[in-house]
Amino acid sequence: MSEVDLIVNVWERSYRNILRRGYFTAIEESNHHEFRKVLLINDVADLSSVLKSADELTKAGELDEYFVVEKELTKALKRSTYLCMIWDEFSITVMHLSLQLH
């Protein structure tokens, strides 16, 4: 398994182009590197169709794993720390947030 992950986000407007045979392979070939291939599924209208395509690519060995962002978001926020930027016309405020959700 590669130490480098190829993480691709898909949305309603992009999943049809990305979830086709050869997409991930072409990226590996152009980079001369075999990646651990991860798909993040975001806001899509027909989730069952997208999951079916992701399953097919996984079974074919073209995708290693996939996640539905909406289902994983709460777990990710529970263990994440991130920066939040707020800006207006006159200033930018950067806050360091560490969330612990229960």
Biopython code that builds the backbone (N, CA, C, O; Angstrom):
import numpy as np
from Bio.PDB.StructureBuilder import StructureBuilder

atoms = [
    (1, "MET", "N", (0.848, -1.190, 0.000)),
    (1, "MET", "CA", (0.000, 0.000, 0.000)),
    (1, "MET", "C", (0.884, 1.240, 0.000)),
    (1, "MET", "O", (1.928, 1.276, 0.652)),
    (2, "SER", "N", (0.466, 2.221, -0.717)),
    (2, "SER", "CA", (1.215, 3.461, -0.852)),
    (2, "SER", "C", (1.173, 4.289, 0.430)),
    (2, "SER", "O", (0.209, 4.231, 1.193)),
    (3, "GLU", "N", (2.223, 5.049, 0.646)),
    (3, "GLU", "CA", (2.246, 5.998, 1.754)),
    (3, "GLU", "C", (1.575, 7.310, 1.373)),
    (3, "GLU", "O", (1.397, 8.195, 2.209)),
    (4, "VAL", "N", (1.207, 7.425, 0.110)),
    (4, "VAL", "CA", (0.577, 8.651, -0.378)),
    (4, "VAL", "C", (-0.865, 8.338, -0.781)),
    (4, "VAL", "O", (-1.117, 7.417, -1.557)),
    (5, "ASP", "N", (-1.801, 9.114, -0.244)),
    (5, "ASP", "CA", (-3.211, 8.931, -0.574)),
    (5, "ASP", "C", (-3.620, 9.877, -1.687)),
    (5, "ASP", "O", (-3.235, 11.046, -1.692)),
    (6, "LEU", "N", (-4.384, 9.381, -2.608)),
    (6, "LEU", "CA", (-5.043, 10.201, -3.618)),
    (6, "LEU", "C", (-6.487, 10.322, -3.156)),
    (6, "LEU", "O", (-7.241, 9.350, -3.204)),
    (7, "ILE", "N", (-6.872, 11.500, -2.712)),
    (7, "ILE", "CA", (-8.222, 11.719, -2.185)),
    (7, "ILE", "C", (-8.969, 12.603, -3.163)),
    (7, "ILE", "O", (-8.552, 13.723, -3.460)),
    (8, "VAL", "N", (-10.079, 12.084, -3.657)),
    (8, "VAL", "CA", (-10.872, 12.802, -4.656)),
    (8, "VAL", "C", (-12.266, 13.040, -4.091)),
    (8, "VAL", "O", (-12.924, 12.115, -3.614)),
    (9, "ASN", "N", (-12.702, 14.285, -4.151)),
    (9, "ASN", "CA", (-14.059, 14.655, -3.749)),
    (9, "ASN", "C", (-14.971, 14.608, -4.962)),
    (9, "ASN", "O", (-14.603, 15.064, -6.044)),
    (10, "VAL", "N", (-16.159, 14.057, -4.779)),
    (10, "VAL", "CA", (-17.154, 14.111, -5.848)),
    (10, "VAL", "C", (-18.409, 14.802, -5.339)),
    (10, "VAL", "O", (-18.768, 14.710, -4.165)),
    (11, "TRP", "N", (-19.055, 15.487, -6.248)),
    (11, "TRP", "CA", (-20.283, 16.224, -5.987)),
    (11, "TRP", "C", (-21.264, 15.868, -7.101)),
    (11, "TRP", "O", (-20.935, 15.101, -8.006)),
    (12, "GLU", "N", (-22.435, 16.413, -7.029)),
    (12, "GLU", "CA", (-23.458, 16.149, -8.047)),
    (12, "GLU", "C", (-22.941, 16.428, -9.457)),
    (12, "GLU", "O", (-23.205, 15.650, -10.374)),
    (13, "ARG", "N", (-22.223, 17.506, -9.637)),
    (13, "ARG", "CA", (-21.778, 17.885, -10.983)),
    (13, "ARG", "C", (-20.526, 17.141, -11.448)),
    (13, "ARG", "O", (-20.175, 17.212, -12.626)),
    (14, "SER", "N", (-19.843, 16.423, -10.541)),
    (14, "SER", "CA", (-18.581, 15.805, -10.958)),
    (14, "SER", "C", (-18.562, 14.280, -10.923)),
    (14, "SER", "O", (-17.716, 13.669, -11.576)),
    (15, "TYR", "N", (-19.453, 13.661, -10.191)),
    (15, "TYR", "CA", (-19.302, 12.219, -9.968)),
    (15, "TYR", "C", (-19.400, 11.386, -11.237)),
    (15, "TYR", "O", (-18.768, 10.333, -11.314)),
    (16, "ARG", "N", (-20.159, 11.809, -12.225)),
    (16, "ARG", "CA", (-20.304, 11.019, -13.457)),
    (16, "ARG", "C", (-18.979, 10.909, -14.219)),
    (16, "ARG", "O", (-18.690, 9.879, -14.828)),
    (17, "ASN", "N", (-18.188, 11.966, -14.181)),
    (17, "ASN", "CA", (-16.894, 11.941, -14.871)),
    (17, "ASN", "C", (-15.840, 11.168, -14.076)),
    (17, "ASN", "O", (-14.961, 10.534, -14.660)),
    (18, "ILE", "N", (-15.925, 11.220, -12.766)),
    (18, "ILE", "CA", (-14.896, 10.614, -11.922)),
    (18, "ILE", "C", (-15.149, 9.131, -11.679)),
    (18, "ILE", "O", (-14.206, 8.341, -11.649)),
    (19, "LEU", "N", (-16.399, 8.747, -11.507)),
    (19, "LEU", "CA", (-16.709, 7.356, -11.180)),
    (19, "LEU", "C", (-16.876, 6.512, -12.438)),
    (19, "LEU", "O", (-17.916, 5.893, -12.663)),
    (20, "ARG", "N", (-15.842, 6.506, -13.233)),
    (20, "ARG", "CA", (-15.815, 5.685, -14.435)),
    (20, "ARG", "C", (-14.505, 4.908, -14.446)),
    (20, "ARG", "O", (-13.504, 5.344, -13.878)),
    (21, "ARG", "N", (-14.527, 3.770, -15.090)),
    (21, "ARG", "CA", (-13.319, 2.939, -15.159)),
    (21, "ARG", "C", (-12.185, 3.733, -15.800)),
    (21, "ARG", "O", (-12.375, 4.404, -16.814)),
    (22, "GLY", "N", (-11.016, 3.646, -15.197)),
    (22, "GLY", "CA", (-9.824, 4.263, -15.764)),
    (22, "GLY", "C", (-9.471, 5.630, -15.212)),
    (22, "GLY", "O", (-8.351, 6.095, -15.425)),
    (23, "TYR", "N", (-10.375, 6.287, -14.516)),
    (23, "TYR", "CA", (-10.098, 7.643, -14.017)),
    (23, "TYR", "C", (-8.911, 7.639, -13.055)),
    (23, "TYR", "O", (-7.963, 8.402, -13.238)),
    (24, "PHE", "N", (-8.959, 6.787, -12.034)),
    (24, "PHE", "CA", (-7.896, 6.746, -11.032)),
    (24, "PHE", "C", (-6.607, 6.167, -11.618)),
    (24, "PHE", "O", (-5.509, 6.613, -11.287)),
    (25, "THR", "N", (-6.753, 5.191, -12.471)),
    (25, "THR", "CA", (-5.593, 4.600, -13.129)),
    (25, "THR", "C", (-4.846, 5.634, -13.954)),
    (25, "THR", "O", (-3.615, 5.656, -13.957)),
    (26, "ALA", "N", (-5.576, 6.485, -14.651)),
    (26, "ALA", "CA", (-4.951, 7.527, -15.471)),
    (26, "ALA", "C", (-4.149, 8.501, -14.603)),
    (26, "ALA", "O", (-3.071, 8.945, -14.998)),
    (27, "ILE", "N", (-4.670, 8.830, -13.434)),
    (27, "ILE", "CA", (-3.935, 9.728, -12.525)),
    (27, "ILE", "C", (-2.647, 9.048, -12.052)),
    (27, "ILE", "O", (-1.589, 9.676, -12.005)),
    (28, "GLU", "N", (-2.744, 7.769, -11.705)),
    (28, "GLU", "CA", (-1.541, 7.049, -11.281)),
    (28, "GLU", "C", (-0.511, 6.978, -12.406)),
    (28, "GLU", "O", (0.680, 7.194, -12.181)),
    (29, "GLU", "N", (-0.969, 6.679, -13.595)),
    (29, "GLU", "CA", (-0.046, 6.593, -14.732)),
    (29, "GLU", "C", (0.620, 7.925, -15.024)),
    (29, "GLU", "O", (1.816, 7.970, -15.312)),
    (30, "SER", "N", (-0.137, 9.009, -14.955)),
    (30, "SER", "CA", (0.458, 10.319, -15.260)),
    (30, "SER", "C", (1.422, 10.782, -14.172)),
    (30, "SER", "O", (2.285, 11.623, -14.424)),
    (31, "ASN", "N", (1.279, 10.232, -12.951)),
    (31, "ASN", "CA", (2.171, 10.590, -11.849)),
    (31, "ASN", "C", (3.253, 9.539, -11.598)),
    (31, "ASN", "O", (4.110, 9.718, -10.732)),
    (32, "HIS", "N", (3.211, 8.446, -12.359)),
    (32, "HIS", "CA", (4.183, 7.359, -12.192)),
    (32, "HIS", "C", (4.257, 6.908, -10.737)),
    (32, "HIS", "O", (5.339, 6.700, -10.187)),
    (33, "HIS", "N", (3.089, 6.764, -10.130)),
    (33, "HIS", "CA", (3.026, 6.373, -8.720)),
    (33, "HIS", "C", (1.710, 5.652, -8.452)),
    (33, "HIS", "O", (0.663, 6.036, -8.973)),
    (34, "GLU", "N", (1.773, 4.620, -7.645)),
    (34, "GLU", "CA", (0.569, 3.913, -7.234)),
    (34, "GLU", "C", (0.112, 4.485, -5.891)),
    (34, "GLU", "O", (0.852, 4.437, -4.908)),
    (35, "PHE", "N", (-1.084, 5.015, -5.852)),
    (35, "PHE", "CA", (-1.632, 5.660, -4.670)),
    (35, "PHE", "C", (-2.610, 4.745, -3.937)),
    (35, "PHE", "O", (-3.113, 3.775, -4.505)),
    (36, "ARG", "N", (-2.864, 5.058, -2.699)),
    (36, "ARG", "CA", (-4.048, 4.546, -1.997)),
    (36, "ARG", "C", (-5.165, 5.486, -2.421)),
    (36, "ARG", "O", (-5.096, 6.686, -2.152)),
    (37, "LYS", "N", (-6.184, 4.967, -3.073)),
    (37, "LYS", "CA", (-7.208, 5.807, -3.700)),
    (37, "LYS", "C", (-8.458, 5.872, -2.831)),
    (37, "LYS", "O", (-9.089, 4.854, -2.546)),
    (38, "VAL", "N", (-8.806, 7.097, -2.415)),
    (38, "VAL", "CA", (-9.928, 7.334, -1.507)),
    (38, "VAL", "C", (-10.893, 8.309, -2.173)),
    (38, "VAL", "O", (-10.486, 9.312, -2.759)),
    (39, "LEU", "N", (-12.172, 7.990, -2.070)),
    (39, "LEU", "CA", (-13.216, 8.837, -2.645)),
    (39, "LEU", "C", (-14.064, 9.424, -1.520)),
    (39, "LEU", "O", (-14.498, 8.702, -0.623)),
    (40, "LEU", "N", (-14.296, 10.728, -1.569)),
    (40, "LEU", "CA", (-15.193, 11.401, -0.630)),
    (40, "LEU", "C", (-16.441, 11.809, -1.390)),
    (40, "LEU", "O", (-16.374, 12.600, -2.331)),
    (41, "ILE", "N", (-17.569, 11.272, -0.983)),
    (41, "ILE", "CA", (-18.831, 11.527, -1.673)),
    (41, "ILE", "C", (-19.577, 12.622, -0.927)),
    (41, "ILE", "O", (-19.954, 12.461, 0.234)),
    (42, "ASN", "N", (-19.779, 13.725, -1.607)),
    (42, "ASN", "CA", (-20.472, 14.874, -1.044)),
    (42, "ASN", "C", (-21.886, 14.943, -1.600)),
    (42, "ASN", "O", (-22.415, 13.944, -2.087)),
    (43, "ASP", "N", (-22.470, 16.065, -1.531)),
    (43, "ASP", "CA", (-23.861, 16.346, -1.883)),
    (43, "ASP", "C", (-24.235, 15.832, -3.283)),
    (43, "ASP", "O", (-23.982, 16.500, -4.285)),
    (44, "VAL", "N", (-24.840, 14.636, -3.338)),
    (44, "VAL", "CA", (-25.296, 14.069, -4.611)),
    (44, "VAL", "C", (-26.784, 13.751, -4.501)),
    (44, "VAL", "O", (-27.275, 13.397, -3.430)),
    (45, "ALA", "N", (-27.484, 13.879, -5.602)),
    (45, "ALA", "CA", (-28.937, 13.663, -5.606)),
    (45, "ALA", "C", (-29.293, 12.181, -5.495)),
    (45, "ALA", "O", (-30.236, 11.818, -4.792)),
    (46, "ASP", "N", (-28.543, 11.332, -6.186)),
    (46, "ASP", "CA", (-28.852, 9.897, -6.210)),
    (46, "ASP", "C", (-27.721, 9.125, -5.541)),
    (46, "ASP", "O", (-26.874, 8.537, -6.213)),
    (47, "LEU", "N", (-27.717, 9.133, -4.215)),
    (47, "LEU", "CA", (-26.635, 8.510, -3.456)),
    (47, "LEU", "C", (-26.517, 7.022, -3.765)),
    (47, "LEU", "O", (-25.402, 6.511, -3.870)),
    (48, "SER", "N", (-27.621, 6.321, -3.912)),
    (48, "SER", "CA", (-27.546, 4.871, -4.161)),
    (48, "SER", "C", (-26.818, 4.567, -5.469)),
    (48, "SER", "O", (-26.072, 3.591, -5.546)),
    (49, "SER", "N", (-27.024, 5.380, -6.483)),
    (49, "SER", "CA", (-26.336, 5.188, -7.759)),
    (49, "SER", "C", (-24.833, 5.442, -7.609)),
    (49, "SER", "O", (-24.013, 4.711, -8.164)),
    (50, "VAL", "N", (-24.486, 6.471, -6.864)),
    (50, "VAL", "CA", (-23.073, 6.800, -6.643)),
    (50, "VAL", "C", (-22.404, 5.684, -5.838)),
    (50, "VAL", "O", (-21.279, 5.288, -6.146)),
    (51, "LEU", "N", (-23.087, 5.176, -4.810)),
    (51, "LEU", "CA", (-22.535, 4.090, -4.011)),
    (51, "LEU", "C", (-22.344, 2.823, -4.843)),
    (51, "LEU", "O", (-21.363, 2.100, -4.669)),
    (52, "LYS", "N", (-23.277, 2.562, -5.737)),
    (52, "LYS", "CA", (-23.154, 1.399, -6.617)),
    (52, "LYS", "C", (-21.911, 1.528, -7.498)),
    (52, "LYS", "O", (-21.152, 0.572, -7.656)),
    (53, "SER", "N", (-21.710, 2.716, -8.069)),
    (53, "SER", "CA", (-20.522, 2.944, -8.910)),
    (53, "SER", "C", (-19.238, 2.817, -8.097)),
    (53, "SER", "O", (-18.259, 2.233, -8.561)),
    (54, "ALA", "N", (-19.244, 3.362, -6.892)),
    (54, "ALA", "CA", (-18.063, 3.278, -6.019)),
    (54, "ALA", "C", (-17.782, 1.820, -5.647)),
    (54, "ALA", "O", (-16.624, 1.403, -5.616)),
    (55, "ASP", "N", (-18.824, 1.049, -5.367)),
    (55, "ASP", "CA", (-18.656, -0.384, -5.075)),
    (55, "ASP", "C", (-18.031, -1.119, -6.256)),
    (55, "ASP", "O", (-17.137, -1.947, -6.084)),
    (56, "GLU", "N", (-18.511, -0.809, -7.446)),
    (56, "GLU", "CA", (-17.990, -1.465, -8.652)),
    (56, "GLU", "C", (-16.511, -1.147, -8.852)),
    (56, "GLU", "O", (-15.726, -2.033, -9.190)),
    (57, "LEU", "N", (-16.128, 0.111, -8.644)),
    (57, "LEU", "CA", (-14.718, 0.480, -8.790)),
    (57, "LEU", "C", (-13.861, -0.179, -7.712)),
    (57, "LEU", "O", (-12.723, -0.569, -7.975)),
    (58, "THR", "N", (-14.401, -0.304, -6.508)),
    (58, "THR", "CA", (-13.673, -0.957, -5.426)),
    (58, "THR", "C", (-13.461, -2.435, -5.750)),
    (58, "THR", "O", (-12.359, -2.959, -5.583)),
    (59, "LYS", "N", (-14.508, -3.099, -6.208)),
    (59, "LYS", "CA", (-14.402, -4.520, -6.576)),
    (59, "LYS", "C", (-13.419, -4.739, -7.732)),
    (59, "LYS", "O", (-12.756, -5.774, -7.809)),
    (60, "ALA", "N", (-13.337, -3.748, -8.628)),
    (60, "ALA", "CA", (-12.427, -3.844, -9.769)),
    (60, "ALA", "C", (-10.989, -3.481, -9.392)),
    (60, "ALA", "O", (-10.081, -3.605, -10.215)),
    (61, "GLY", "N", (-10.781, -3.033, -8.146)),
    (61, "GLY", "CA", (-9.438, -2.674, -7.701)),
    (61, "GLY", "C", (-8.991, -1.283, -8.097)),
    (61, "GLY", "O", (-7.824, -0.934, -7.923)),
    (62, "GLU", "N", (-9.902, -0.482, -8.625)),
    (62, "GLU", "CA", (-9.540, 0.872, -9.047)),
    (62, "GLU", "C", (-9.712, 1.906, -7.938)),
    (62, "GLU", "O", (-9.253, 3.040, -8.068)),
    (63, "LEU", "N", (-10.368, 1.518, -6.854)),
    (63, "LEU", "CA", (-10.621, 2.409, -5.726)),
    (63, "LEU", "C", (-10.401, 1.590, -4.462)),
    (63, "LEU", "O", (-10.835, 0.441, -4.383)),
    (64, "ASP", "N", (-9.725, 2.176, -3.466)),
    (64, "ASP", "CA", (-9.449, 1.435, -2.234)),
    (64, "ASP", "C", (-10.559, 1.580, -1.202)),
    (64, "ASP", "O", (-10.948, 0.599, -0.569)),
    (65, "GLU", "N", (-11.063, 2.775, -1.031)),
    (65, "GLU", "CA", (-12.188, 2.966, -0.112)),
    (65, "GLU", "C", (-12.902, 4.271, -0.420)),
    (65, "GLU", "O", (-12.383, 5.138, -1.122)),
    (66, "TYR", "N", (-14.097, 4.384, 0.121)),
    (66, "TYR", "CA", (-14.879, 5.599, -0.081)),
    (66, "TYR", "C", (-15.684, 5.896, 1.172)),
    (66, "TYR", "O", (-15.984, 5.017, 1.979)),
    (67, "PHE", "N", (-16.019, 7.163, 1.298)),
    (67, "PHE", "CA", (-16.785, 7.637, 2.449)),
    (67, "PHE", "C", (-17.864, 8.596, 1.985)),
    (67, "PHE", "O", (-17.655, 9.366, 1.048)),
    (68, "VAL", "N", (-19.014, 8.553, 2.635)),
    (68, "VAL", "CA", (-20.054, 9.545, 2.415)),
    (68, "VAL", "C", (-19.818, 10.623, 3.465)),
    (68, "VAL", "O", (-19.946, 10.372, 4.663)),
    (69, "VAL", "N", (-19.477, 11.807, 3.016)),
    (69, "VAL", "CA", (-19.070, 12.883, 3.920)),
    (69, "VAL", "C", (-20.133, 13.179, 4.965)),
    (69, "VAL", "O", (-19.814, 13.358, 6.140)),
    (70, "GLU", "N", (-21.374, 13.233, 4.555)),
    (70, "GLU", "CA", (-22.453, 13.552, 5.484)),
    (70, "GLU", "C", (-22.491, 12.566, 6.660)),
    (70, "GLU", "O", (-22.777, 12.959, 7.791)),
    (71, "LYS", "N", (-22.207, 11.305, 6.393)),
    (71, "LYS", "CA", (-22.241, 10.282, 7.446)),
    (71, "LYS", "C", (-21.001, 10.335, 8.338)),
    (71, "LYS", "O", (-21.059, 9.909, 9.492)),
    (72, "GLU", "N", (-19.897, 10.844, 7.832)),
    (72, "GLU", "CA", (-18.637, 10.858, 8.571)),
    (72, "GLU", "C", (-18.353, 12.200, 9.247)),
    (72, "GLU", "O", (-17.443, 12.298, 10.070)),
    (73, "LEU", "N", (-19.120, 13.223, 8.907)),
    (73, "LEU", "CA", (-18.802, 14.574, 9.363)),
    (73, "LEU", "C", (-18.800, 14.727, 10.873)),
    (73, "LEU", "O", (-17.879, 15.333, 11.419)),
    (74, "THR", "N", (-19.787, 14.206, 11.559)),
    (74, "THR", "CA", (-19.845, 14.342, 13.013)),
    (74, "THR", "C", (-18.646, 13.688, 13.673)),
    (74, "THR", "O", (-18.054, 14.259, 14.589)),
    (75, "LYS", "N", (-18.277, 12.484, 13.213)),
    (75, "LYS", "CA", (-17.107, 11.805, 13.773)),
    (75, "LYS", "C", (-15.835, 12.609, 13.524)),
    (75, "LYS", "O", (-14.976, 12.714, 14.399)),
    (76, "ALA", "N", (-15.723, 13.169, 12.336)),
    (76, "ALA", "CA", (-14.528, 13.951, 12.011)),
    (76, "ALA", "C", (-14.448, 15.218, 12.860)),
    (76, "ALA", "O", (-13.370, 15.578, 13.335)),
    (77, "LEU", "N", (-15.561, 15.883, 13.050)),
    (77, "LEU", "CA", (-15.556, 17.101, 13.854)),
    (77, "LEU", "C", (-15.233, 16.818, 15.317)),
    (77, "LEU", "O", (-14.654, 17.665, 15.999)),
    (78, "LYS", "N", (-15.600, 15.646, 15.799)),
    (78, "LYS", "CA", (-15.303, 15.291, 17.187)),
    (78, "LYS", "C", (-13.806, 15.238, 17.457)),
    (78, "LYS", "O", (-13.368, 15.510, 18.575)),
    (79, "ARG", "N", (-13.029, 14.895, 16.459)),
    (79, "ARG", "CA", (-11.597, 14.753, 16.690)),
    (79, "ARG", "C", (-10.758, 15.775, 15.916)),
    (79, "ARG", "O", (-9.553, 15.587, 15.748)),
    (80, "SER", "N", (-11.378, 16.830, 15.455)),
    (80, "SER", "CA", (-10.616, 17.759, 14.624)),
    (80, "SER", "C", (-10.316, 19.068, 15.343)),
    (80, "SER", "O", (-11.014, 19.486, 16.268)),
    (81, "THR", "N", (-9.270, 19.674, 14.882)),
    (81, "THR", "CA", (-8.886, 21.017, 15.277)),
    (81, "THR", "C", (-8.691, 21.763, 13.963)),
    (81, "THR", "O", (-8.084, 21.237, 13.031)),
    (82, "TYR", "N", (-9.195, 22.961, 13.891)),
    (82, "TYR", "CA", (-9.043, 23.683, 12.646)),
    (82, "TYR", "C", (-9.060, 25.186, 12.890)),
    (82, "TYR", "O", (-9.385, 25.660, 13.979)),
    (83, "LEU", "N", (-8.705, 25.909, 11.854)),
    (83, "LEU", "CA", (-8.716, 27.359, 11.909)),
    (83, "LEU", "C", (-9.989, 27.874, 11.277)),
    (83, "LEU", "O", (-10.470, 27.324, 10.286)),
    (84, "CYS", "N", (-10.522, 28.909, 11.840)),
    (84, "CYS", "CA", (-11.708, 29.546, 11.297)),
    (84, "CYS", "C", (-11.333, 30.984, 10.981)),
    (84, "CYS", "O", (-10.818, 31.696, 11.843)),
    (85, "MET", "N", (-11.586, 31.411, 9.766)),
    (85, "MET", "CA", (-11.279, 32.794, 9.379)),
    (85, "MET", "C", (-12.574, 33.557, 9.184)),
    (85, "MET", "O", (-13.495, 33.087, 8.515)),
    (86, "ILE", "N", (-12.633, 34.729, 9.772)),
    (86, "ILE", "CA", (-13.775, 35.617, 9.616)),
    (86, "ILE", "C", (-13.234, 36.932, 9.067)),
    (86, "ILE", "O", (-12.286, 37.499, 9.612)),
    (87, "TRP", "N", (-13.836, 37.406, 7.999)),
    (87, "TRP", "CA", (-13.359, 38.661, 7.453)),
    (87, "TRP", "C", (-14.515, 39.590, 7.148)),
    (87, "TRP", "O", (-15.636, 39.172, 6.859)),
    (88, "ASP", "N", (-14.196, 40.849, 7.223)),
    (88, "ASP", "CA", (-15.134, 41.883, 6.801)),
    (88, "ASP", "C", (-14.325, 42.882, 5.992)),
    (88, "ASP", "O", (-13.190, 42.594, 5.613)),
    (89, "GLU", "N", (-14.883, 44.033, 5.728)),
    (89, "GLU", "CA", (-14.183, 45.000, 4.871)),
    (89, "GLU", "C", (-12.886, 45.504, 5.484)),
    (89, "GLU", "O", (-11.985, 45.928, 4.760)),
    (90, "PHE", "N", (-12.778, 45.463, 6.801)),
    (90, "PHE", "CA", (-11.677, 46.127, 7.471)),
    (90, "PHE", "C", (-10.647, 45.202, 8.111)),
    (90, "PHE", "O", (-9.533, 45.639, 8.398)),
    (91, "SER", "N", (-10.987, 43.947, 8.339)),
    (91, "SER", "CA", (-10.034, 43.092, 9.048)),
    (91, "SER", "C", (-10.299, 41.612, 8.786)),
    (91, "SER", "O", (-11.352, 41.217, 8.286)),
    (92, "ILE", "N", (-9.308, 40.821, 9.140)),
    (92, "ILE", "CA", (-9.439, 39.365, 9.099)),
    (92, "ILE", "C", (-9.128, 38.855, 10.503)),
    (92, "ILE", "O", (-8.107, 39.212, 11.091)),
    (93, "THR", "N", (-10.000, 38.032, 11.024)),
    (93, "THR", "CA", (-9.800, 37.430, 12.336)),
    (93, "THR", "C", (-9.597, 35.940, 12.132)),
    (93, "THR", "O", (-10.389, 35.278, 11.460)),
    (94, "VAL", "N", (-8.531, 35.421, 12.718)),
    (94, "VAL", "CA", (-8.264, 33.985, 12.634)),
    (94, "VAL", "C", (-8.401, 33.402, 14.034)),
    (94, "VAL", "O", (-7.754, 33.861, 14.976)),
    (95, "MET", "N", (-9.253, 32.383, 14.160)),
    (95, "MET", "CA", (-9.460, 31.730, 15.446)),
    (95, "MET", "C", (-9.047, 30.276, 15.342)),
    (95, "MET", "O", (-9.307, 29.619, 14.334)),
    (96, "HIS", "N", (-8.421, 29.787, 16.356)),
    (96, "HIS", "CA", (-8.059, 28.372, 16.425)),
    (96, "HIS", "C", (-9.167, 27.685, 17.223)),
    (96, "HIS", "O", (-9.411, 28.031, 18.379)),
    (97, "LEU", "N", (-9.824, 26.727, 16.613)),
    (97, "LEU", "CA", (-10.932, 26.035, 17.256)),
    (97, "LEU", "C", (-10.574, 24.573, 17.485)),
    (97, "LEU", "O", (-10.019, 23.913, 16.607)),
    (98, "SER", "N", (-10.886, 24.094, 18.634)),
    (98, "SER", "CA", (-10.735, 22.685, 18.924)),
    (98, "SER", "C", (-12.081, 22.217, 19.446)),
    (98, "SER", "O", (-12.521, 22.654, 20.509)),
    (99, "LEU", "N", (-12.738, 21.334, 18.709)),
    (99, "LEU", "CA", (-14.075, 20.905, 19.064)),
    (99, "LEU", "C", (-14.047, 19.554, 19.754)),
    (99, "LEU", "O", (-13.276, 18.670, 19.381)),
    (100, "GLN", "N", (-14.877, 19.404, 20.743)),
    (100, "GLN", "CA", (-15.089, 18.113, 21.381)),
    (100, "GLN", "C", (-16.589, 17.951, 21.520)),
    (100, "GLN", "O", (-17.182, 18.442, 22.480)),
    (101, "LEU", "N", (-17.201, 17.273, 20.577)),
    (101, "LEU", "CA", (-18.637, 17.096, 20.578)),
    (101, "LEU", "C", (-18.999, 15.852, 21.376)),
    (101, "LEU", "O", (-18.253, 14.873, 21.380)),
    (102, "HIS", "N", (-20.115, 15.887, 22.033)),
    (102, "HIS", "CA", (-20.565, 14.740, 22.823)),
    (102, "HIS", "C", (-21.880, 14.227, 22.320)),
    (102, "HIS", "O", (-22.414, 13.261, 22.864)),
]
sb = StructureBuilder()
sb.init_structure("model")
sb.init_model(0)
sb.init_chain("A")
sb.init_seg("    ")
for serial, (resi, resn, name, xyz) in enumerate(atoms, 1):
    if name == "N":
        sb.init_residue(resn, " ", resi, " ")
    sb.init_atom(name, np.array(xyz, "f"), 0.0, 1.0, " ", f" {name:<3s}", serial, name[0])
structure = sb.get_structure()
